[in-house]
Amino acid sequence: MFEMNPHQLPDATLQHWIMLFVSGTLGFLIGYIGRKAMIRQLESQVNAAELKVEDCVKFNQAQQEDVVLQRISSRANELNFTRIGQATLIQADDLKEINGIGPFFEKKLHSLRIYTFRQLANCTTEDVEKISDIIEFFPDRIEREDWVGQAKKLYRKKYGV
């Protein structure tokens, strides 16, 4: 009667190759789409982790900065403020106008209660050495960059004295 053996059909081998190709292609597409979704998920997790690391680094830097400023402010009484002069944060000049003083060094000087050009202008070489030691600055850099001379000029310019 009927012989139902598909392997005996004349194009059976071709059909097997076509089915193998289609199933392989479908498997590849399903795997590709699935992996793309997983890659997006992993990338978002990596981005979230990077943001957490950045936040942690910023927090640690802020803590380290606070520790340094506290250490410096604890030694402020080593300076001779009767010679340098007293000032408050309200009277503060923008010490960053002096070449060599950036935002962090201005914070360091403020933690030493040095706020004005007048205070820096009144510093002697002994005071400069003490300030360099306390704020952990390179020796002779304050003298090399002539902070005292610049402070005197800026004080005269600002206050006309």
C-alpha positions as CSV (number, residue, x, y, z in Angstrom):
1,M,0.0,0.0,0.0
2,F,1.5,3.3,1.0
3,E,5.0,3.5,2.1
4,M,5.3,6.5,4.6
5,N,9.1,6.6,4.9
6,P,10.0,10.2,4.3
7,H,13.7,9.3,3.8
8,Q,12.8,7.7,0.5
9,L,11.4,10.8,-1.0
10,P,13.6,12.2,-3.8
11,D,14.1,15.6,-2.1
12,A,14.3,14.3,1.5
13,T,17.9,15.3,2.0
14,L,17.2,18.8,0.8
15,Q,14.3,19.1,3.2
16,H,16.5,18.0,6.0
17,W,19.1,20.6,5.2
18,I,16.4,23.3,5.0
19,M,14.9,22.3,8.3
20,L,18.3,22.2,9.9
21,F,19.2,25.7,8.5
22,V,15.8,27.1,9.7
23,S,16.1,25.6,13.2
24,G,19.7,26.8,13.5
25,T,18.8,30.3,12.3
26,L,15.8,30.5,14.8
27,G,18.0,29.2,17.6
28,F,20.6,31.8,16.8
29,L,18.1,34.7,16.7
30,I,16.5,33.6,19.9
31,G,19.9,33.4,21.6
32,Y,21.0,36.7,20.1
33,I,17.9,38.5,21.3
34,G,18.2,36.9,24.7
35,R,21.8,37.8,25.1
36,K,21.2,41.4,23.9
37,A,18.7,41.8,26.7
38,M,21.1,40.3,29.2
39,I,23.9,42.6,28.0
40,R,21.6,45.7,28.5
41,Q,20.8,44.5,32.0
42,L,24.4,43.9,32.9
43,E,25.5,47.3,31.4
44,S,22.8,49.0,33.5
45,Q,24.1,47.2,36.6
46,V,27.7,48.2,35.8
47,N,26.6,51.8,35.3
48,A,24.8,51.8,38.7
49,A,27.9,50.3,40.3
50,E,30.2,53.0,38.7
51,L,27.9,55.7,40.1
52,K,28.1,54.2,43.5
53,V,31.9,54.0,43.3
54,E,32.0,57.7,42.2
55,D,29.8,58.6,45.1
56,C,32.0,56.6,47.5
57,V,35.2,58.3,46.1
58,K,33.7,61.8,46.4
59,F,32.6,61.0,50.0
60,N,36.1,59.6,50.9
61,Q,37.8,62.7,49.4
62,A,35.5,65.0,51.3
63,Q,36.3,63.0,54.5
64,Q,40.0,63.2,53.8
65,E,39.8,66.9,53.2
66,D,37.9,67.4,56.4
67,V,40.5,65.4,58.3
68,V,43.3,67.5,56.8
69,L,41.5,70.7,57.6
70,Q,40.9,69.6,61.2
71,R,44.5,68.6,61.6
72,I,45.6,72.0,60.3
73,S,43.2,74.0,62.4
74,S,44.4,72.1,65.6
75,R,47.8,73.7,65.0
76,A,46.6,77.3,64.3
77,N,47.6,78.4,67.8
78,E,51.3,77.9,66.8
79,L,51.1,81.1,64.7
80,N,51.8,84.5,66.2
81,F,48.5,86.3,65.5
82,T,49.5,89.4,67.5
83,R,52.1,90.0,64.7
84,I,50.0,88.6,61.8
85,G,46.7,90.1,62.9
86,Q,43.3,88.8,63.7
87,A,40.5,88.5,61.1
88,T,37.2,86.7,60.7
89,L,35.6,85.0,57.8
90,I,33.3,88.0,57.3
91,Q,36.4,90.1,56.6
92,A,37.9,87.5,54.3
93,D,39.6,88.5,51.0
94,D,39.7,86.2,48.0
95,L,43.1,84.6,48.7
96,K,42.9,82.8,45.4
97,E,43.9,86.0,43.7
98,I,47.4,85.3,44.9
99,N,49.3,83.1,42.3
100,G,49.9,79.7,43.8
101,I,46.8,79.7,46.1
102,G,44.0,77.5,44.8
103,P,40.6,76.6,46.4
104,F,42.0,73.9,48.6
105,F,45.0,76.0,49.9
106,E,42.6,78.8,50.6
107,K,40.5,76.4,52.7
108,K,43.8,75.4,54.5
109,L,44.6,79.0,55.2
110,H,41.1,79.7,56.4
111,S,41.4,76.7,58.8
112,L,44.5,78.5,60.2
113,R,42.4,81.6,60.6
114,I,44.2,83.4,57.9
115,Y,41.6,85.2,55.9
116,T,43.0,88.5,54.5
117,F,45.7,89.9,52.4
118,R,46.8,92.0,55.4
119,Q,47.5,88.9,57.5
120,L,49.6,87.3,54.7
121,A,51.4,90.6,54.1
122,N,52.3,90.8,57.8
123,C,54.0,87.4,57.8
124,T,57.7,87.1,58.5
125,T,60.0,84.4,57.1
126,E,59.5,82.6,60.4
127,D,55.7,82.7,59.9
128,V,56.0,81.6,56.3
129,E,58.1,78.6,57.4
130,K,55.6,77.7,60.1
131,I,52.6,78.1,57.7
132,S,54.4,75.8,55.2
133,D,55.0,73.2,57.9
134,I,51.4,73.4,59.2
135,I,49.6,73.3,55.9
136,E,52.0,70.6,54.7
137,F,53.2,72.6,51.7
138,F,56.4,72.3,49.8
139,P,59.2,74.1,51.6
140,D,60.1,77.5,50.1
141,R,57.2,77.4,47.7
142,I,55.4,80.3,49.5
143,E,58.6,82.3,49.3
144,R,59.3,81.3,45.7
145,E,55.8,82.3,44.7
146,D,56.1,85.5,46.9
147,W,52.8,85.2,48.6
148,V,53.7,87.9,51.0
149,G,54.7,90.3,48.3
150,Q,51.6,89.5,46.3
151,A,49.5,90.0,49.4
152,K,51.0,93.4,50.1
153,K,50.3,94.5,46.5
154,L,46.7,93.2,46.6
155,Y,46.1,94.8,50.0
156,R,47.4,98.2,48.7
157,K,45.3,97.8,45.6
158,K,42.1,96.9,47.4
159,Y,42.4,99.2,50.4
160,G,44.5,102.0,48.9
161,V,47.0,101.9,51.8
